[in-house]
């Protein structure tokens, strides 16, 4: 059995390790230049979860066989530490295995099924199951079609495929034209792009999730150390932006959420040159000031309906991510109309609370929920949650084990 695994992030790598150790043949395709490239793009950020929740039993067994010390289970690593202390070693294990071919710098563009079109032989037909997958990729050498896959694991994630700033989820006026100047991922705020000397640098942070308050905490640290940091924080939320979990087992999350609520209430802002919180508000328009390199952000208040123009040096949009469904659009995949995750899994999550709430309380709902109308296709990892953000690495590890149960029956 030959598996094509799309994505060399944490879940894709764990899937490849489990498959190889079960004697299956694997081709792992990763868009970035190394294993865990997406994780390294936020390598300066500390994970909420400790190492004990980030490592699989199989992964730790590989480290032991390679003579690599296990990372301390109680520590909370940064993204870079997670890659260097764990994920990169699993990548090296796969690279050295005669059961696995690792293709770096290889972006997956589309997946199809030999000679079959999307509409042929619907509903888990034997004809589709007997037809192997073919994958169109692009790398340094141009485009290539790789054929002969029995199973496809889509673990491409959602990070980097951002949502939009505008009201109702559509782009704000002018946003698409200025997209490359807007920061949608968690930035490294230690550069002078984010702090000033005589004139403070103004950063607008849009969003009320974990990424937003993480960026706010980092900006606060830069303001405390170097000064010259001004912030305008905008959310759509009414009331306190964060629900703090009592006796939260993830102390970083608890501390950040409490900080966010205090900042929104007008407290703990002494480290900023200035700080404003605009709740129940939205971005209506983004305009460039070409002569200064700044941006004008037109903000609409949900309370009064009034508009205000805010001039900023940096516009940081922490508005979530969405899956790229174009990769599998030639396959028979049923995506949820609300979350854009695979329908069976999305329905199970909605029935148990919508996939929200405390991510630690969630469990993978079972192997059957991972099956797709397209035989042999499995969507795992962050992408399996669609637009949801409550995914935890331990869920990905459970998904891997459940797929292995299906494949080795």
N, C-alpha and C positions, 0 to 999 in steps of 0.2 A: 504494500500500500504506500502510495506517494502523496505526501502532504505538501501543499503550497501554503506557506504561512506569510501573510501580508502584514508587515510591521515588525520591526525589531526593538520594540519597547518592552517593558516588564512582562506583559502578558504573552506577547508573541514569543519572547525568549523562553518563558516558562513552558509554553506549549511545545516548543521545539525540543527542549530538554526532556520533557515527559515522553514525547513521541520517540525520540532517539533511544532513550533508555528502555523503551518497549520494543525495540527492533524495527521501527518504522523508518521509512526514508523521508527526508525533509529537505525542501528548498525554502530558505528564509530570505525574504526580500525586504530590505530596509532602505528607505529613501535617503536617509542621512549618511554621512561619511563614516559613522561608527555605530555600534550597538548603543541604544539608549540616547540617540541624538536629541530627540525631543526633550527628554529629561534634562540633558545638559543645558538646554536653552533656558531652563529655570534652575540651573545648578546652584545658584546663590540662595535659593529658598529652602527653608527647613521643612521637612515633612511633618504633618500632624501625627502620623502613626509611627510607633517605635519599630525597630528592626524586627522584633518578634512577630509583627503583623505583616512585614514586607517580604519575608523569605519563605519559600516553600521547603518542605521536607526533602524533596528531590534536589533542589538547588543547594541546600546545605550539605547534602551527601556528596554532590559534585565538588564543592569547595574542599571537603575533607579529603576526597580522593586526590585532589590536585595539590594538597598540602597547604592550602590557603586558610589562615585563621578565620573563624566565624566572627563577623562583626558582633559587637556586644549587643545582646537582644534588647536591653533596656534603653539604648541610645536612640535619639531622634536625629536621623542623618539629614544633611542637605541633599539636594538632587545630585550634586557632583559626588558626594561621598557615597550615596547609594549606588551610583554607576561604578565608581572606582573600587569600592569594597565588595561589590556583589555582582552586579549585572555584567561588567566587563569580563569577569572570570567565567561566567556562564557562556558568554560569547566566544571566549577562547576555547572552551571545552567543545562547543559546537563546531568551531572552525577546524578543530583537530580530529573531528569524528568523520569516519568514512561513510556514515549514514546521513550526513548533513552537508549541504552546500549553502554558504552564506553569501548573498549578493548585496553588497553595500553600494550606496549611491544609485540605487535602483528604485525608481518610482513606479508604482502600479497605476496604470491608466484605466484598464478595463478588464473584466473577467467574463468569458463566455463559455459555451459548452459545445465543443467541436462543431459539427454541422448544424446543430439545433438552434432555431430562433427562440426568442423569449416565449412566444405564445404557443409553441408546439408541445404537445403531450403534457397537459397541465395536471396539477395535483399529484405530485410524487409518483410519477409514472416510472415503470421499469425502463422505458426507453431513455428517459433523462438520467436515471441512475447509472445506466450502462455507458453513457456518453461521458468521456473525460473532459475535465476543465482545461481551458487554454487562457493564458494571461498575457496581455499586452503591457510591456514595461518600457521605460525609457531611462537611459543612463548616459554616461560619457560617450559611449559609442553609438548613440542614437537609439531608435526604437527596435524592439525585438519581441517576438512572440515565443513564449515558453509553453510547451504542451505536455500532456500526459499526466495531469494531476487527478487523483481519485477524490481527494478532499481539499477544500479550500477553507482556511481559517482567516477570517478578516479581523485582524487586531490592529487596524490602522489608527484607532483612537479618534479623538475630536480636537485635541489641542492644536491651536493654530488656525482652525477653521471657525472664525469668530462669528458671533451674532452682531447685530447692528445697534447703533446708539439711539435711533429714533423712536418716537412714540408708536406703540403697537408692534414693535419689532422690525419695522422697515427702516431702511437707511434714513438718517436725518438729511435734510436738504444740504447738498454740498459734501456729504460724508464720503461718497464713493470717489469723488475727484481728489479728495485729500487722504484717502485710505492709507497710503504708504507713509504719511506723516503722523498718523495716529497710532498709539501704542496699545495693542489689544492683549499682549501678554504681560506677565509680571516683569517690569524692567529692573535692571541694575541701577539703582538711584545714587550710586556712590560717585558718579561723574559730575563735572560742573554744569552739565545740562540741567541738573535739578536743584542747584543751589547757587546763590550769587553773593557778591561782595557788597558793594554799595546799594545795588538794586536786587532785591530777592527775586528768585525765579518762581513763577506761579505755575503750579501743576493742578489741573482739574482731574479728579478721580471720579469716574462714573461707574456706579454699581454698588450693590449691597451684599455681596457674597464674601467668601473667604479670601479670594484673590484681592478684592478691594481693601479689606482691612489689613491684609499682609503688606500691601504697598504703602498704606498709610503708616503702619508701624515702622517700616523702613525709612520713609520720608521723615518721620519724627526723629528717628535715630540720627539721620544726617543733619537735621536741624539742630539737634542737641549738640552734636560734635562740631559742626562747621558753621551753622547759622545760615541765614539767607534763604530759608525755605518757606514759601507760602502755598497754601492748599485751599482749593475749593472742592468740597466733596458733595456730589450730587447722587441721590437715589430716588427711585420711584416710591419708596416705602413711606407709609404713614406710621407714626409712633417710633418706638425703638427699632433700629434696623436689624438687631440680632436677638435670637432666642437662645439664652444661655442655658445649657443643660446642667441641672443640679448634680454636684459631685462628678463632673465630667472626667472620664478616665483618660481623656486626651488633654493634658494641661496646657499645651500650646494653643489649642483651639479655644479653651475657656478664657485664657488670658487675652487673646486677640478679640474675641467677641465682647468681652467686658470693656476693653479699650474702645472698640467701635461705638458702643452705647454711650460711653462717657464723652467721647469726642462729639457725638451727635447732640448730646445734652449741653455742650459748651464747657466741658471739663477736660483737664489734662492736655490743654493746647498751648502751654507756655513755651514749648520748644519750637514752635512755629513763629515766623515773622508775622504771619496772619493766618487765620483759619476760619472758614465758613462752612456750615453744613446746610445744604438745600435739600430737605426732604420733600416727598410728594412732588417731585419736579422731573422734567424731561428735557432732553436736548432736541431743539427744534431745527437748528441750522448751524452749520460750521462754515466759517469763511476764513480765507487766508489773508494775512497782512504781509504782502510780499516784500515790502520795504524793510520790515523788522524781523521777519521770520516767525512772528507770533501768529496765533489764531484767535479769531473772534468766535465765541460760542454763544448762540442765542438760546437762552434757557426759558422755559415756560413753567410757571408755578401752577401746580394742580390745585392749590388752595384759592388763588385769586384769578388765575387765568392771565396774569400780567407777564410780559416778557422783559427779559434783562439781557444785556450783552456783557459777557465776561471775557476779558482779554487774558489769554494764557500763553505760557511758553511751551507747556506740554499738555497734551490731551491723552489721558489714559482711560481706555474703555474696557472695564472689567464686566462685560455683559454676557459672559458665558460663551459656550461653543456648541457647534452642531456637527452631526456626522456628514461626511461626504458620501452621499448615496449614489453618485454617478459611477463609482467603481463597479458596482454590481447591478447597474440598471438593465443589463441584458439577461439577468437571471430572474427567477421567480421568487422574489422576496416580498413579504408582506410587512411593511413598515407601519408603525403606529401613527395615526393622524394627528396626535397631540405631541408626542415626544420624539418621533422619528426614530425610535428604537425598534428592534424586531418585535412584531405584534404579540406573539405568544408570551414573551418575557415581559413586555410592557404591560399586558393585561394582568399578568400575575403580580407585578409590582403595584399596579393601581389597586388591585383587590386587597393588597396588604398595606395600603397607605400611600401609594403613589411613588414609591422609591425615594421619598423624602425623609425628613426626620433625622434621627441619629444613624449615621452610616454604620456604626459599630453594631447596631441591633439587626442589621440586615444579613441574610444568608442567601446563597444562590438557590433558587426555588426548585431545582431538580433537572436532570438531564433532558427530559422531554421538552422543557421550556426553552431549551437551546436549539431544538430542531427547527429547521426552516422548511417552507414549502419546496425549496430547491434541495433535492437530496445531496447530502455531502457538503453543504455550505453551513458554516457556523460563524456567527458574529460574536466575538468575545471582547472582554475588557471594557474600557470606557465607552467605546462605540456601542456596546450592547445596551447602554443606558440612554442612548439618543442624546437629547439635550440636557438630561439630568446630570447633576453634579455630585451626587451622594455616593459615587463609586469609591470603593476601597480596594487596595491591592489584594487583600485576603479574599475578596469576592472573586477576583480574577483567578486566583489559585484554585478556588473551589470549582470554577467553571472549567478550568483545564482538566481537573480530575474527572468531572462529569463527562466531558467529551471523550476522554480516554476510556471511560466505562462503555460508551457507545461504540467506539472504534474497536475495542478488543473483545466484544461479546462473541 
